Amino acid sequence: MPESLIITPKFKEWLFLQADDSIVNSLHSELNLPISICKILVLRGIKNKEEAQRFFNSSLDFLHSPFLMKDMDIAVDSIHQAIQSGKKILIYGDYDVDGITSVAMLYTFFIKYYPHIGYYTPDRNKEGCGISNDGIDFAAENSYSLMIVLDCGIKEHSKINYAKEKNIDIIICDHHLPEKSLPNALAVLNPKRVDCEYPYKDLSGCGVGFKLIQAYTQKYHLDKDFLFSQLDFVAVSIAADTVPLSGENRILAHFGMKYINQRSRAGFKAILDIVKAKRKLELMDLVFTISPRINAAGRILHASYAVELLIESNSKEARKKAQFIHDNNYDRQLLDKDITSSALNIIQEDEDFDNKKAIVIFQEDWHQGLIAIVASRMVDKFHKPALILTESNGMIIGSGRSIGGFDLYEAIASCSEYLAQFGGHKYAAGFSMERKYVEKFIQLFEQIVEERIENEQLVQKIEVDDVIELEDITPEFYEWIKRMAPFGNGNHKPTFVTRDVRDTGNNGFVGKSHLKLHVSKPGQMSKSGIGYNMWDYIPYLRSKSKFDICYQLYLNDWNGHQNIELRVKDLK
């Protein structure tokens, strides 16, 4: 039992989502589904029977034509001309999961049809993110005429010009926000371009890469089954990069998960075998199984180790490579634990911490590859935007994560006068600067957050889809919830509240910090539940008072016995 059991639980604010009752009732009469399921559908933007059927029945036929993307025809024709001319093509991608899966996917695809394909991923510590001069030099020294750049490049004006000086053409496949002017590349594929009419804007970097090989397959009448077998790469990128699970991403993730659960690719199968993943995986399971191990290669070793694993077709070789990466991930976890502990100690010693609206910590000897993970942990624990800074090769490197509703990228961009480089998304960003600017940067960043963030945003919130009774949780009800998958950003697993339950007294701990409980209401079947890292709620339960419980539903499959279980999010 944890020593600090007297700590009061940090209750969260519950936001009860509202749906148009007339649309909910209309769906209910048309589809004959439980009213709560209909409400959830409406909350996901579904307004009629046809949209509901499309939501529940994903089809690859619903994918948009890749040629709607600006410059797609140029990119496809350029690749084909290079192949016809016997030129060497280099697949270049960043060192995170999105970049690594992008490289592995395009290499796997093109090597089937053309032998003169190579790949390159930059060294995180020596080259940094994005296109590097070293990467371009590698291409020039090895006679590559065309580089397909994935998950980066949209702001790399000088690097693109440098490549041109080396007589190397560049095709950019990126999904980050572009600047007003685009790099002078041969083609720039990015649905976020202001002049791009592609209907779906939230693809991952790997998703943009997939649209490229989809276009190539369509134009040159290649094997569609082989094309769609690459969707497991896209699913992993979607899970890791937390892009919205809406529109086209939902279709790509749905079919990608089918391939992953078939364990058809040797690299993914080897990882899942090592972690003993036996049950059918959901998309968010990838965040805790495949993604950390791919990421660990890029953070601690080199991203090329992960690419080698993912393109390996021999199962025995894949197992060896996966084991090496898995062991490396264990070392990463130990180092991550040490850095996280140090960060928490620094926060504990800051007497003014509670009054600050952002977390900014600089420690010069922390591993550059782990600061993003530590930033995420700080956000999870304190629900404030967090920046973690360290020193590498004479420069200060920073990584940040944000909370819902606060645009971290814009806040960092507002400090650009002190930055050598920056990039990222609304909720995740990275940057670098000279050491002499650290104090001024921190001061300005904290001031910007203070001015822009609302106190209300600093209260952690849970969006509740509906209030239901324990007796509503039937196998049929749960089956409809399952059919709403894949779940993730933009399509969260439905969250429910049941009011006035009592704990049956069978509460306790699972592991060191997880809460196990059983709840009941008069005349209804009791339900068991588990709350991860919620050990500090035990005194609250033992008060014997009625309480409201907020939860999601999961299927607990243990020794052949299946029970629908509550995954507790909060109690009031």
C-alpha positions in Angstrom: 0.0 0.0 0.0 1.5 3.4 -1.0 2.7 5.4 2.0 1.1 8.7 0.9 -2.4 7.3 1.1 -3.7 10.3 3.0 -3.3 12.4 -0.1 -6.7 13.8 -1.3 -7.5 12.6 -4.8 -7.3 15.2 -7.6 -10.9 15.1 -8.9 -11.5 16.3 -12.4 -14.2 18.4 -14.0 -16.8 16.4 -15.9 -18.2 17.9 -19.0 -21.5 16.3 -20.0 -21.7 16.5 -23.8 -25.0 17.6 -25.3 -26.5 16.2 -28.5 -29.5 17.4 -30.4 -32.4 15.2 -29.0 -34.4 15.4 -32.3 -31.5 13.9 -34.3 -30.8 11.3 -31.5 -34.5 10.2 -31.5 -34.6 10.1 -35.3 -31.5 7.8 -35.4 -33.1 5.7 -32.7 -36.2 5.1 -34.7 -34.3 4.5 -38.0 -31.6 2.2 -36.6 -33.3 0.6 -33.6 -30.2 1.0 -31.5 -29.9 1.9 -27.8 -30.6 5.5 -27.3 -27.2 6.0 -25.7 -25.5 4.6 -28.7 -27.5 7.0 -30.9 -26.4 9.9 -28.8 -22.8 8.9 -29.1 -23.1 8.8 -32.9 -24.6 12.3 -33.0 -21.7 13.5 -30.8 -19.4 12.1 -33.4 -21.1 14.2 -36.1 -23.4 11.5 -37.5 -26.8 12.9 -38.4 -28.6 10.2 -40.4 -28.9 6.5 -41.2 -26.5 6.7 -44.2 -23.8 8.4 -42.2 -24.2 5.8 -39.4 -23.9 2.9 -41.8 -20.7 4.4 -43.3 -19.3 5.0 -39.8 -19.9 1.3 -38.8 -18.9 -0.1 -42.1 -15.5 1.3 -43.1 -14.5 0.7 -46.8 -11.4 1.3 -48.7 -13.7 2.6 -51.4 -14.3 5.6 -49.3 -10.7 6.8 -49.6 -10.3 10.0 -51.5 -8.5 10.0 -54.8 -4.8 10.8 -54.1 -4.7 12.9 -57.2 -6.8 15.5 -55.4 -3.6 16.4 -53.5 -1.7 19.3 -55.0 1.5 18.2 -56.9 0.6 14.5 -56.7 0.7 14.1 -60.5 4.1 15.8 -60.6 5.4 13.5 -57.8 4.2 10.3 -59.4 5.5 11.3 -62.9 8.9 12.3 -61.4 9.3 9.0 -59.6 8.3 7.0 -62.7 10.8 9.0 -64.9 13.5 8.3 -62.4 12.7 4.6 -62.4 12.5 4.5 -66.2 15.9 6.2 -66.4 17.5 3.8 -63.9 18.3 6.6 -61.4 18.8 5.9 -57.7 16.1 7.0 -55.3 16.6 7.7 -51.6 13.8 7.4 -49.1 14.4 9.9 -46.3 12.4 10.3 -43.1 12.6 11.7 -39.6 13.6 9.6 -36.6 10.3 9.4 -34.7 7.6 6.7 -35.2 5.8 8.6 -38.0 9.0 9.1 -39.9 10.3 5.6 -39.4 7.1 3.9 -40.5 7.0 6.2 -43.5 10.5 5.2 -44.6 9.8 1.5 -44.0 6.6 1.7 -45.9 7.9 3.5 -49.0 11.0 1.4 -49.1 9.0 -1.9 -48.8 6.7 -0.7 -51.5 9.2 0.5 -54.1 11.8 -2.2 -53.6 9.2 -4.7 -54.8 9.2 -3.0 -58.2 12.7 -1.4 -58.5 16.1 -2.4 -57.1 17.8 1.0 -56.9 16.2 2.2 -53.7 17.9 3.2 -50.5 16.8 4.8 -47.3 18.3 7.3 -44.7 17.2 8.5 -41.3 19.1 11.3 -39.5 21.0 10.8 -36.2 18.9 12.6 -33.5 22.0 13.8 -31.6 24.3 14.7 -34.4 21.9 15.9 -37.2 18.7 16.9 -35.4 15.2 16.6 -36.9 14.3 17.3 -40.5 16.4 17.2 -43.5 20.1 17.4 -42.7 23.1 18.4 -44.7 24.7 15.1 -43.8 21.7 13.3 -45.4 22.0 15.3 -48.6 25.8 14.7 -48.6 25.1 11.0 -48.2 22.7 11.1 -51.2 25.2 13.0 -53.3 28.2 10.7 -52.4 26.1 7.6 -53.2 24.8 9.0 -56.6 21.1 9.3 -55.6 19.3 11.7 -58.0 15.9 11.8 -56.2 15.0 12.1 -52.5 11.5 11.4 -51.3 11.4 13.2 -47.9 8.8 12.0 -45.4 7.3 13.6 -42.3 9.5 16.7 -42.6 10.8 19.2 -45.1 7.9 21.7 -45.3 10.1 24.5 -43.8 13.5 23.3 -45.1 14.1 26.1 -47.7 17.9 26.2 -47.3 18.3 22.4 -47.2 16.2 22.0 -50.4 18.4 24.6 -52.1 21.5 22.8 -50.9 20.2 19.6 -52.4 19.6 21.4 -55.7 23.3 22.5 -55.7 24.1 18.8 -55.4 21.9 18.0 -58.4 19.4 16.1 -56.2 15.6 16.6 -56.8 13.4 16.5 -53.7 9.8 15.4 -53.3 8.3 16.4 -49.9 5.6 14.4 -48.2 4.8 16.3 -45.0 1.8 17.0 -42.8 3.1 19.8 -40.6 1.9 23.4 -40.9 3.6 25.1 -43.9 4.9 28.7 -43.9 3.6 31.3 -46.3 6.2 30.3 -48.9 7.0 26.7 -49.7 10.4 25.2 -50.3 11.6 25.1 -53.9 11.1 21.3 -54.2 10.1 19.3 -57.2 6.8 18.5 -55.6 5.3 19.4 -52.2 2.7 17.0 -50.9 0.9 18.4 -47.9 -2.9 18.6 -47.5 -2.4 21.6 -45.2 -1.1 23.7 -48.1 -3.4 26.7 -48.5 -3.6 25.9 -52.3 -4.3 22.2 -51.8 -7.9 21.1 -52.2 -7.5 17.7 -50.8 -10.6 17.0 -48.7 -9.0 15.6 -45.6 -6.3 17.7 -43.9 -5.3 15.6 -40.8 -3.3 12.8 -42.3 -0.1 11.6 -40.5 3.2 11.9 -42.3 3.0 8.2 -43.1 -0.6 8.8 -44.3 0.7 11.4 -46.9 3.3 8.8 -47.9 0.6 6.3 -48.4 -1.4 8.6 -50.7 1.8 8.8 -52.8 2.1 5.0 -53.3 -1.7 4.8 -53.7 -1.5 7.3 -56.6 1.5 5.4 -58.1 -0.4 2.1 -57.8 -3.5 3.6 -59.5 -1.6 5.2 -62.4 0.5 2.2 -63.2 -2.1 -0.5 -62.4 0.0 -2.2 -59.7 -1.2 -4.8 -57.2 -3.8 -3.2 -54.9 -3.6 -5.9 -52.3 0.1 -5.2 -51.9 -0.6 -1.5 -51.6 -3.3 -2.0 -48.9 -1.0 -4.4 -47.0 1.1 -1.3 -46.2 -1.7 0.1 -44.0 -0.2 -1.5 -40.9 2.5 1.1 -41.1 -0.1 3.9 -41.4 -2.0 2.6 -38.3 1.1 2.7 -36.2 1.9 6.2 -37.3 -1.7 7.4 -36.6 -1.6 5.9 -33.0 1.9 7.4 -32.3 1.3 10.8 -33.8 -2.2 11.2 -32.2 -3.7 12.6 -35.4 -7.5 12.8 -35.3 -9.4 9.5 -35.7 -11.9 11.0 -38.1 -12.6 10.8 -41.8 -9.9 9.1 -43.9 -7.7 8.4 -40.8 -10.4 6.3 -39.4 -10.5 4.1 -42.5 -6.7 3.8 -42.7 -6.5 2.9 -39.1 -9.3 0.4 -39.3 -7.8 -1.6 -42.1 -4.2 -1.1 -40.8 -5.3 -2.8 -37.5 -6.6 -5.7 -39.4 -3.2 -6.4 -40.9 -1.5 -5.9 -37.5 -3.8 -8.4 -35.8 -3.2 -10.9 -38.6 0.5 -10.6 -37.5 1.5 -10.7 -41.2 4.6 -8.4 -41.1 7.6 -10.1 -39.5 8.8 -7.0 -37.7 5.6 -6.1 -36.0 4.9 -9.8 -35.2 8.3 -10.1 -33.6 7.6 -7.1 -31.3 4.2 -8.4 -30.3 5.5 -11.9 -29.6 8.2 -10.5 -27.3 5.7 -8.4 -25.3 3.4 -11.4 -25.3 0.5 -9.6 -26.9 -2.1 -12.4 -27.2 -5.4 -10.8 -27.5 -6.8 -8.8 -30.5 -5.2 -5.3 -30.3 -6.9 -2.0 -30.4 -5.3 1.0 -32.0 -4.3 2.6 -28.7 -2.6 -0.6 -27.6 0.1 0.2 -30.2 1.1 3.2 -28.1 2.2 0.8 -25.4 3.6 -2.0 -27.5 5.0 -1.2 -30.9 5.5 2.6 -30.7 7.8 2.8 -27.7 10.2 0.3 -29.1 10.4 1.9 -32.5 10.9 5.3 -30.8 13.6 3.9 -28.5 15.8 3.1 -31.5 15.6 6.7 -32.7 16.0 8.2 -29.2 18.9 6.1 -27.8 20.6 4.3 -30.7 19.7 5.2 -34.3 16.4 5.1 -36.1 17.9 2.9 -38.8 17.7 0.0 -36.4 14.0 0.3 -36.3 13.8 0.7 -40.1 15.8 -2.5 -40.5 13.4 -4.4 -38.3 10.3 -3.2 -40.1 11.6 -4.0 -43.6 12.9 -7.5 -42.5 10.9 -10.3 -44.1 12.7 -13.2 -42.4 11.0 -14.1 -39.1 14.1 -15.4 -37.3 16.1 -12.3 -38.3 13.2 -10.1 -37.3 13.0 -11.7 -33.9 16.7 -11.0 -33.3 16.3 -7.4 -34.3 13.2 -6.9 -32.3 14.8 -8.4 -29.2 17.7 -6.0 -29.6 15.4 -3.0 -29.8 13.2 -4.4 -26.9 16.3 -4.6 -24.7 17.3 -1.1 -25.7 13.8 0.1 -24.8 14.2 -1.4 -21.3 17.4 0.7 -20.9 15.5 3.7 -22.2 12.8 3.1 -19.5 15.4 3.1 -16.7 17.0 6.3 -18.0 13.5 7.8 -18.5 12.6 7.0 -14.9 15.8 8.7 -13.6 15.2 11.9 -15.7 11.5 12.0 -14.7 12.5 11.6 -11.0 15.0 14.5 -11.3 12.4 16.7 -13.0 9.9 16.0 -10.2 12.6 16.9 -7.6 13.2 20.2 -9.4 9.5 21.0 -9.3 9.3 20.0 -5.7 12.0 22.5 -4.8 10.3 25.3 -6.7 8.3 27.2 -4.1 6.4 29.2 -6.7 5.5 26.2 -8.8 1.7 26.2 -8.0 1.5 29.8 -9.2 3.0 29.1 -12.6 0.9 28.2 -15.5 3.7 26.4 -17.4 6.4 23.9 -16.6 9.9 24.8 -18.0 12.9 22.8 -16.8 16.4 23.0 -18.1 19.1 20.4 -17.2 22.1 20.3 -19.4 23.0 16.6 -19.0 19.7 15.0 -19.8 19.5 12.7 -22.8 18.1 14.6 -25.8 16.2 11.6 -27.0 14.1 11.4 -23.8 13.0 15.0 -23.1 9.8 14.7 -25.1 8.7 11.7 -23.0 9.5 13.6 -19.8 7.5 16.6 -21.1 4.5 14.3 -21.7 4.8 12.9 -18.1 4.8 16.4 -16.6 1.7 17.3 -18.6 0.0 14.1 -17.4 0.9 14.7 -13.8 0.3 18.4 -13.5 -1.9 19.3 -16.4 0.2 22.3 -17.5 2.0 22.9 -20.7 5.6 21.6 -20.3 8.9 22.3 -21.9 12.0 20.2 -21.1 15.4 21.5 -22.3 18.8 20.0 -22.4 22.2 20.6 -24.1 23.5 18.8 -27.2 26.4 19.6 -29.4 26.7 23.1 -28.1 23.0 24.0 -28.6 20.1 24.0 -26.3 17.4 21.5 -27.5 13.9 21.7 -26.2 10.7 19.6 -26.5 7.3 20.5 -25.4 3.8 19.0 -24.9 0.6 20.9 -24.2 -2.9 20.5 -22.7 -6.2 20.5 -24.5 -7.1 23.9 -25.9 -3.7 25.5 -25.6 -1.7 26.0 -28.8 1.9 25.3 -27.7 3.3 25.7 -31.2 2.0 29.3 -31.5 3.4 30.1 -28.0 6.8 28.8 -29.0 6.6 30.6 -32.4 6.0 33.8 -30.5 9.5 33.4 -29.0 11.1 32.8 -32.4 13.5 35.7 -32.0 15.5 33.5 -29.6 15.3 30.3 -31.6 17.5 28.8 -34.2 14.9 26.3 -35.3 11.4 25.2 -34.3 8.5 23.1 -35.6 5.7 20.8 -34.6 2.0 20.8 -33.9 -0.6 22.5 -31.6 0.1 20.1 -28.8 3.7 19.0 -29.5 6.7 21.0 -30.6 10.5 21.0 -30.6 13.0 23.8 -30.9 16.7 24.7 -30.5 18.6 27.8 -29.5 22.0 29.2 -28.5 22.7 28.9 -24.8 22.9 32.6 -24.3 19.2 32.9 -25.0 17.9 30.4 -22.6 16.9 32.7 -19.7 15.3 35.3 -22.1 13.4 32.5 -23.9 12.0 31.0 -20.7 11.0 34.4 -19.3 9.2 35.3 -22.6 7.5 31.9 -22.9 6.2 31.9 -19.3 4.9 35.4 -19.9 3.1 34.3 -23.1 1.5 31.3 -21.4 0.4 33.5 -18.5 -1.3 35.9 -20.9 -2.9 33.4 -23.2 -4.0 30.4 -21.1 -7.2 30.5 -19.1 -7.3 29.2 -15.5 -10.2 27.0 -16.6 -7.9 25.3 -19.1 -5.6 24.2 -16.2 -8.4 22.1 -14.7 -8.3 18.6 -16.1 -11.5 17.7 -17.8 -13.3 14.5 -18.8 -15.8 14.6 -21.6 -18.8 12.4 -20.7 -20.9 11.0 -23.5 -23.9 9.9 -21.5 -25.3 9.0 -18.1 -26.4 5.3 -18.0 -27.3 2.7 -15.5 -25.3 -0.4 -14.7 -28.1 -2.5 -16.1 -27.6 -0.8 -19.5 -24.2 -2.5 -19.8 -25.2 -5.6 -21.7 -23.1 -7.7 -24.2 -25.2 -6.2 -27.1 -24.5 -2.7 -25.8 -20.8 -3.4 -25.6 -20.7 -4.9 -29.1 -22.0 -1.5 -30.5 -19.3 0.3 -28.6 -16.7 -2.1 -30.1 -17.9 -1.3 -33.6 -17.2 2.4 -33.0 -13.4 1.6 -33.0 -10.7 2.5 -33.8 -10.6 4.9 -30.8 -8.1 7.7 -30.4 -7.8 11.5 -30.8 -11.1 12.8 -32.2 -13.0 9.5 -31.6 -12.3 8.7 -28.0 -13.7 5.6 -26.4 -17.2 6.5 -25.1 -17.1 7.7 -21.5 -20.1 7.2 -19.2 -21.2 8.2 -15.8 -23.4 6.2 -13.5 -24.9 8.0 -10.5 -25.4 6.9 -6.8 -23.5 3.7 -6.8 -22.0 2.1 -3.7 -18.8 0.2 -3.2 -19.5 -3.4 -2.2 -16.4 -3.4 0.0 -14.3 -5.6 -2.3 -11.9 -2.8 -3.1 -8.2 -3.0 -3.0 -5.0 -2.7 -4.9 -3.7 -4.3 -8.1 0.0 -3.9 -8.4 1.4 -1.0 -6.5 -0.9 1.8 -7.4 -4.0 0.6 -9.3 -7.4 0.6 -7.6 -9.7 -2.4 -7.9 -13.3 -2.0 -6.9 -16.8 -3.4 -7.3 -19.9 -1.2 -7.5 -23.6 -1.8 -7.3 -27.0 -0.2 -7.2 -30.2 -1.7 -5.7 -31.9 -4.1 -8.1 -29.0 -4.1 -10.6 -26.1 -6.4 -11.2 -22.8 -5.2 -9.7 -19.8 -4.4 -11.9 -16.1 -4.7 -11.2 -13.7 -2.0 -12.3 -10.1 -0.9 -12.2 -8.7 2.6 -11.9 -5.0 2.9 -13.0 -2.8 4.9 -10.7 -5.9 5.7 -8.5 -4.7 4.3 -5.2 -5.4 7.6 -3.5 -9.1 7.1 -3.9 -9.2 4.2 -1.4 -10.1 6.4 1.7 -12.9 8.0 -0.3 -14.4 4.6 -1.2 -14.2 3.4 2.4 -16.4 6.2 3.6 -19.3 4.0 2.5 -21.1 7.0 0.9 -22.9 6.9 -2.4 -20.9 8.3 -5.3 -20.9 8.9 -9.0 -18.5 6.9 -11.1 -17.0 7.9 -14.5 -15.7 5.1 -16.7 -15.1 3.5 -20.0 -15.9 -0.1 -20.9 -13.4 -2.8 -21.6 -13.6 -6.6 -22.1 -11.6 -8.4 -19.5 -10.6 -11.7 -21.1 -8.9 -13.9 -18.5 -8.4 -17.7 -18.7 -11.2 -18.0 -21.2 -13.7 -16.0 -19.0 -14.9 -12.7 -20.5 -16.4 -9.9 -18.4 -17.3 -6.4 -19.3 -15.3 -4.2 -16.9 -15.3 -0.6 -15.9 -12.1 1.3 -16.5 -12.5 4.1 -13.9 -11.6 7.6 -14.9 -12.8 9.5 -11.8 -15.2 9.4 -8.8 -17.3 12.1 -7.3 
